[in-house]
Amino acid sequence: MATSLRKPTFNSCPSSSTETDDEGVRGTCEDASICKRFAVSIGYWDDPYIQHLVRPSKERKAPEINRGYFARVHGINQLTKAFLQKTECHCQVINLGAGMDTTFWILKDQDLLPSKYFEVDFPMIVTRKLQSIKFKPLLSKPILELHSEDTFQIDGHMLDSKRYAIIGADLRDLSELEEKLKKCNMNTQLPTLLITECVLVYMTPEQSANLIKWAANSFGTAMFINYEQVNMDDRFGQIMIEHLRRRQCDLAGVETCKSLESQKERLLSNGWETASAMNMMELYSKLPRTEVSRFGGDHLLTFSRLMLSQKLQPLTFLKLIYKSPE
Ligand SMILES: C[S@@+](CC[C@H](N)C(=O)[O-])C[C@H]1O[C@@H](n2cnc3c(N)ncnc32)[C@H](O)[C@@H]1O
């Protein structure tokens, strides 16, 4: 049902067996966002919006976790900004498995909004995020300000406005995904940045390959930023798998998370022309020293298993982004 944001009606989500099966995967949204909120609360980076979407952490997080999240957020932000600058914001961003991501609001503050910013996640996660947007003016006002009309489409699993859309859909169902994105005016002619931040690992290799192939075939000019694990064959990786399995969260895509090479290969064999990847140790070593020294120096980190891989066609600016610090 469609109604306005100012007076929206909210339908609760129906529950089904698939939704129950995916509960462990959806739980990872809370894990990631609570860690980010904690790091923000102790000054790792600025994000005035996250506290309106995410509950505070019950316990302190270890410095390695905070630094890992800092590097992860910083890395993805740098690549996103480079894409926006290169396209002069005449582009769209599609954040797949966005969870409680706040990039839309931050980009608006920085005057760096793309033509349209899309988020996709499971309907239940979207419903929760929509509840916060609906009741927190700090979140809803920026969306309304950018919207030329008085009303816009909103229901329990979706909000569509001029510059921002959030869609409840299962990324494993590509026809549903495409149909919903098109309904929200996704423009396949615009340069498009697709982001999956710790998302593909929860799908089987076949499902993530299909999603990557769909992305490669759907847009004339596109870049894909993927952030997820590597080196999952080692002891640390095995502990991570066992820990998540105990919480009913299966890392169905772990096979692809062997190495930077296997990550790049997945992109290259599914329609993308070039791919590059770096592990987080390397990325961390290239962070501005002024930033790193703010939170305790250059200690060796334990997140070398995480990686960022990017693919772009035909823009070629990525190598410029991570220059060594002076
Ligand atoms: C680890 S969280 C990361 C959230 C966010 N990208 C971040 O980094 O803060 C993984 C997210 O992917 C979403 N997700 C995983 N599989 C999905 C699927 N098949 N369809 C839609 N969303 C999915 C989960 O619901 C969750 O929000």
The ligand as an SDF file (V2000), in Angstrom:
LIG
                    3D

 27 29  0  0  0  0  0  0  0  0999 V2000
   27.1820   -8.4470    7.9790 C   0  0  0  0  0  0  0  0  0  0  0  0
   25.7350   -7.5560    7.5770 S   0  0  0  0  0  0  0  0  0  0  0  0
   26.4500   -6.1400    6.7960 C   0  0  0  0  0  0  0  0  0  0  0  0
   25.5200   -4.9670    6.7590 C   0  0  0  0  0  0  0  0  0  0  0  0
   26.1200   -3.7180    6.0910 C   0  0  0  0  0  0  0  0  0  0  0  0
   26.5020   -4.0040    4.7210 N   0  0  0  0  0  0  0  0  0  0  0  0
   27.3190   -3.2560    6.8830 C   0  0  0  0  0  0  0  0  0  0  0  0
   28.4420   -3.5830    6.4990 O   0  0  0  0  0  0  0  0  0  0  0  0
   27.1210   -2.5850    7.8990 O   0  0  0  0  0  0  0  0  0  0  0  0
   25.0940   -8.4800    6.1900 C   0  0  0  0  0  0  0  0  0  0  0  0
   23.8130   -7.8680    5.6530 C   0  0  0  0  0  0  0  0  0  0  0  0
   23.4680   -8.5320    4.4340 O   0  0  0  0  0  0  0  0  0  0  0  0
   22.0810   -8.7950    4.4390 C   0  0  0  0  0  0  0  0  0  0  0  0
   21.8360   -9.9610    3.5760 N   0  0  0  0  0  0  0  0  0  0  0  0
   22.5200  -11.1350    3.5610 C   0  0  0  0  0  0  0  0  0  0  0  0
   21.9890  -11.9740    2.6490 N   0  0  0  0  0  0  0  0  0  0  0  0
   20.9540  -11.3070    2.0660 C   0  0  0  0  0  0  0  0  0  0  0  0
   20.0050  -11.6470    1.0620 C   0  0  0  0  0  0  0  0  0  0  0  0
   20.0100  -12.8420    0.4880 N   0  0  0  0  0  0  0  0  0  0  0  0
   19.0890  -10.7290    0.7140 N   0  0  0  0  0  0  0  0  0  0  0  0
   19.0610   -9.5060    1.2990 C   0  0  0  0  0  0  0  0  0  0  0  0
   19.9310   -9.1250    2.2590 N   0  0  0  0  0  0  0  0  0  0  0  0
   20.8610  -10.0200    2.6430 C   0  0  0  0  0  0  0  0  0  0  0  0
   21.7800   -9.0890    5.9150 C   0  0  0  0  0  0  0  0  0  0  0  0
   20.4210   -8.9620    6.2310 O   0  0  0  0  0  0  0  0  0  0  0  0
   22.6280   -8.0300    6.6000 C   0  0  0  0  0  0  0  0  0  0  0  0
   21.9780   -6.8100    6.7500 O   0  0  0  0  0  0  0  0  0  0  0  0
  1  2  1  0
  2  3  1  0
  2 10  1  0
  3  4  1  0
  4  5  1  0
  5  6  1  0
  5  7  1  0
  7  8  2  0
  7  9  1  0
 10 11  1  0
 11 12  1  0
 11 26  1  0
 12 13  1  0
 13 14  1  0
 13 24  1  0
 14 15  1  0
 14 23  1  0
 15 16  2  0
 16 17  1  0
 17 18  1  0
 17 23  2  0
 18 19  1  0
 18 20  2  0
 20 21  1  0
 21 22  2  0
 22 23  1  0
 24 25  1  0
 24 26  1  0
 26 27  1  0
M  CHG  2   2   1   9  -1
M  END
$$$$
